[in-house]
Amino acid sequence: MLRLFADGSTVVLQGLHRLWPPLIEFADQLAADLGHPTQVNAYVTPPSSRGFSPHYDVHDVFVLQVAGEKHWRIHEPVLTDPLRTQPWNDRAAAVAAAAEREPVIDAVLRPGDALYLPRGYLHSATALGAISAHLTVGIHSVTRWAAAESALDLVRVLAAEDPELRRSLPLGVDLADPAAVADDVATVVTALKGWLDRVDPAEVADRLRARTWSQVRPEPVAPLAQATAAAALSPDTVLRLRRRLRCQLREAADGRVTLVAGRRSLELPAETRPAVAELLAAGELKVADLPGLDAADQLTLARRLVTESIATVPGATAEHHGEREHAPGNGS
């Protein structure tokens, strides 16, 4: 690695939003403020070297210069607001041609400087005189296209109930002849339009929420340590809402309560609503302070929340049980 660095290669430290505690907190708070998932990488470039050739990203970027100086050249997009399925290398020739034009930004970043790059803007950077290091804070924008994908996913589920769409094509059909299946395809397109009209926007929005929340990894938990803590709960035990776990409390018309946590949903008795709502609002409570429940029900609710990894017991860590912490992507 040192030899490659000496020869001009850039060192890339990926996924620091999952590894370095200050950046974990920073990225999570930024994601909560913006409503869009975030990531943080670091780039360390040797003197007088360029990290990457001109390219664009499919997510917004904040560049935070940490050390040394870097000369940035920014050009207009060749594709406005590109999606994740539209990377720059699919348009390499257009990107190379656009990079030869006059830049819209031609500037040197020094420690403490920041640069905002909306997705699609072409950029390249060269270290000046000394080793340069910067952070890139990527903002993975939730787009209307993501909502479209959620709507189409829902149509797939709904349309599977249509007996006409489940019918087989005729025996002996020649799939190499478009005319042979033209009528069937027309029937399918007409049916899908009808099913699309039946899509509930609220359900599409909920699918989009679940998809976005699943990109945020909650705080790791130590399963054995938390299981031991759950078995030993007392009224004085402190419960802490699991950090970085996106939660929402919902109440149905019949009084049932659902706690949405990441991509999962947890059905709870109606009488637990005040207690769960208070924990979500406060972030940390003693078991005895869970409102609206008697002592036995407080312990029952607390034990379930810890068992389901919705809440944790501070101090119950892997180090005490010789286990590795567990941080699944879906918040389970």
N, C-alpha and C positions, 0 to 999 in steps of 0.2 A: 504494500500500500504506500509506504514512504517513497519507494522508487517511482511508482506511478505519479505520485503527487509532485515529486521533484521534476518529472518530465512534463508537467503541465496539467495533469488531470485534477478535476474537482472532486472533493470528498462530499458525498451527500449523506446526511443523517436523516433517515425517513421516520415518520411516525412519532415525532417527539411529543405530540399531544397525547400519546399513550404511555410515554416512558419517563418524562422529566416532570416531577411534581409541579413546579411553578407554571410550566406550559400546559399541563393538564388542566389546572384551575383556570388559567387565562383563556384557553381555547373553549372550555365548557361555558364560561361566563359570556364569552363573545357569541357563542352559538345560541345561548339563551336570549341574549339581547337582540340578535339579528333574526332569529327564527330559522336559520339555515345551518346545516352541519359545517364543522370546521376541521381543518387539519393543520399541522405545523411541521415543516421540514427545515433543515439547516443546510447551507451550502458554503463550503470553505474552499476558496480558489487561490492557487499559488500566484505570486506576483506576475503581472503582465500577461495573464492567461485569460482566455474566455471560457466561461463555464459551458455554455451551450450555443449552438448556432441559432439564428433567428427562428422563432417558433411562437405558437400561441398555446394557451391553456384553455381547457374546457370548463374552468371554474374561475371565479374572481380571485385575485391575489393582492394581498398587502405585503410589500417588501419592507422589512425592517433591517436597516444596516446596523451591524453589531460591532464590527472591527474593520479597520483599513478603509480603503476607498474603492468604489466600483463605478465605472462609466456605463451608463444605461442609454440605449437607443430604442425608442418606442415608435412603432409605425401603425398606421390605420389597419383595421381588420380586413382580411380577404373574405371572411364570413362573419356576419354579425351574430352574436349570441350563440356560438356553436354548442351543440349538445355533446354528451359523453361519447356518443356513437359517431362523432364527426371530428376526429383528431387531426392535428395539423399535417401529419405525414401523408394523409389522404389528399392533401392539396400542396404538396411540397414544392412543385414548380411555381404555383401562384405565390406562395409564401416567399420563396427566394427572389422572385421578381419584385414583390412589394417592398422587400427589405433594401432594395437598391434605391428606392425613392427617398425624398426628404422626410426625415423623422418628425413626428409631432412633439416628441420630447427628446432632448439630447442633453443629459445632465449627469453630474457626478454626485453619488450619494456618499455621505460621510456618517460616522457613528452617530446614531440618534435620528437620522433622516428616515422618512417613510415615503413609499411610492405606492399608489393604488393603480392596479391594472385590471380593468374589466375584462371578462372572458372574451377571447377573440383578438385582443390587441397583440400585435407581434412585438417581441422583445428579445434583446440579447444584452449581455453585460461583460465587461472586461475589467479585471482587477488592475489597479494602478499602483506600482511601486513596492507594495508590500502584500503580505497575505491578507485577503479580504474574506469576511464572513458575514452572511446575512441570513435572516429567517424569512421564509415565505409562509404566510398565513393564508391557506387556501379556504375560500368560502364556496361550498358546494351548493349553489343556488337551487332551491326547489322551484321548478319551472311549470308553466302551463302544460308543457309536453309531458311532464311527470303526471299531471292530473289526467291528461289524455290517456296515458298508459294505464292508470288506475281505472279509468272508465272502461277501457277496452278489456281489461282483465275481468271486470265485473260483467260485461256483456258475455264473455266466454262462459262464465258460470251460469248466467241466466239462460242463455241461448241453448245450453245443453239440455234444458227441459223441453225444448221444442221437438216434437216427434217428427216433423217434416225435415228438420235439419239432421236428424239421426238416420234418415233413410239411406240405404246403399245406392250407389250408382248402378246403372243397368249392367247386366252380365255382358261380357264381350266389349265393353266400352274401350275406345281407342283414346287413351289420355294424351297421345301425341298429336291428336287433332283437336284444336281448340273448339271447333264448331260442334264436336261431339258432346261436349259438356257445357256448351253455352247456355242452354236453358236451365240446367241445374245451378250453374254459377249465378245466373240472374235471379233465380229463386232464393239462393243463399243471401245475396246482397240485399234484396228486398226485405228478407226476414231480419237480417242484422240491423237494418235501419229501424225497423219496428222495435226491436229489442233495445236499441240505443235510446229510443224515445221513452222507454220505461225505466231507464237508469235513474236512481235517486241521487241527486247531487250531494246530499248529506252523507250517503254511504261512500260515494267517491272520495269526498273530503276525508272521511275516516280512514279509508285505505291509504290515502296519501299521507295522513298523519302517521299511521303505523309504519309505513315504508320509511319515512323520514326519521322517526324516533329510533328505528332499529339500527340506524347508522351511528347512534351515540352509545358508546360503551359505558355502562355504569361502573361504579366503583367495584373493584374485585372483592370477593368475599372468601372467607376460609370456611368451607362447608362443615367440616367436623367441629371446628371451634364454635361456630354459630349454632350448630345442633346441640352441643353441650350447653351453651349459654341459654338456648331456648328451653331446655329441660330444667334449668335451674332458675328460671325467672322468679322474681319476687316483686312486690309492689314498689320497691325502691329502685328496681332496675331501670336504667335509662335506655330508651329506644331512640335510635337516630335513623331518620329516613335515609335510605341508601343514596349516596351521592351520585349525581349525574344520571339517576334513573328518572326518566320523564314519566310523570303520573298525572292522572285526571280522575276525578270522582264523578260518577254519573248515577242519576236516580231515575228509574223507570216510573211510568204512570201508576203501576201497581205497588210502588213503594220499594221494589227491589233495588239494591245498591250494587253497582259494578265499579271496581277499581281497575282502571286501565293503566298498566305499567309496562312501558316499552311496547312490545308487540303482543303481550299477554293481557288477558282479562281475568279478574278474580271476582267471583260472585260472593257477596257478603250479606249477612242479615241486615234488615233495614235499621234495627236499633243501633248498629255500629256506626252509622253515618256521622254523627257529631264527633265521635272519637277519631275516626279516620280523617275527617276534614280538619280537625285541630292538629293532628300530627303533620299533615301535608302543609298546613299554614306555618306551623312553628318549626318544623324540621327536626325537633328533638323534644321528647317528653318522657317523664317518668311513667311507668305503667300505672301507678296510682292516680296520675293526673289525666288519664284518658276519660273525657267527660261522657256522662249519660249511661254509664255501665256500672254494675256492682263489681265487687272485687273479683269474683270468680270469672265473670265475663271479660273483665279487663285482662286477666291472665290468658284466657282462651284466645282473645283477639291478638294480644301481643305475641303469643306463641305461634299463631298462624302467620303473622306478618314476618316474623324472623325466619320461620321455616320456608316461606315462599321467597325469601331474599328481597322483600320489599323494605324491611327495616333491618338494622343490624344492632348488635350490642357492642358499644365501644369497649375496646380492651380485649375482646375475644378475637385473637389473631392466630394466624397460622403458626407463628413461631412457638406458641405454647403447645402445639399439637403435632409438630413435625410434618406439616402438610404444605402443599403449594396452594396459593390463592387461585381462585377461579373467577374468570371474568368473561362469560359468554357474551356474544354480540347482541343477543336478543333480550337481555335483561332477565334471563331465567336463573 
